[in-house]
Amino acid sequence: MPRAGLDPAAVTEAAATLADEIGLAQLSMSVVAGRLGVKAPSLYKHVDGLADLTHRIAVLGATELGDALREAMQGRAGRDALDAALRTLRRFVRERPARYAAAVGVRPDGPDDPLSVALDRALSSFGAALHGYPLAPDDRVHALRVLRSVVHGFATTEAAGGFRMGTDVKASAAWLVEFLDRGFRTTARD
């Protein structure tokens, strides 16, 4: 009989929180069981193993990221939306590193996979940052890829302690937003 209070969502949330503390690579069924005060075999009543649990963490992470982006960018356009997206992703990667790593590292099993749905929502939130730029339809996918790549690279490099030069990281973030804004405005004009 499953332990009272444990269900797939509770196990996933506990595992995600633990992974954010110790790192996704350090996560195991026995470590999660220890956190929950149960024996590892009892977790299999709620999840189908570590791969399934990691997939569930990816869904959780992508969902939370999409929600955070959507909330941060609501009512914003152009440069303000880019700034909100960058600030939100930087904070998310710092505060929920394992959830983010799972969300970008786990591949969906198909279009009906909850991870596909969650990733699409997060992607549409990033896409909303581009609504303030009258980009040609052919340029929208390229612009979205540039935005995601640059913002992802900045946030993950910062979280890993990769910015070791004396210049203020916030100033670099502001410079990045200005750079992207100019680039998207110029591309939209051309």
Sequence and secondary structure as in RCSB ss.txt:
>XXXX:A:sequence
MPRAGLDPAAVTEAAATLADEIGLAQLSMSVVAGRLGVKAPSLYKHVDGLADLTHRIAVLGATELGDALREAMQG
RAGRDALDAALRTLRRFVRERPARYAAAVGVRPDGPDDPLSVALDRALSSFGAALHGYPLAPDDRVHALRVLRSV
VHGFATTEAAGGFRMGTDVKASAAWLVEFLDRGFRTTARD
>XXXX:A:secstr
   TT  HHHHHHHHHHHHHHH GGG  HHHHHHHHTS HHHHTTT SSHHHHHHHHHHHHHHHHHHHHHHHHTT
  HHHHHHHHHHHHHHHHHH HHHHHHHHHS  SSTTSHHHHHHHHHHHHHHHTTTTS   HHHHHHHHHHHHHH
HHHHHHHHHTT   SSS HHHHHHHHHHHHHHHHHHHHH 
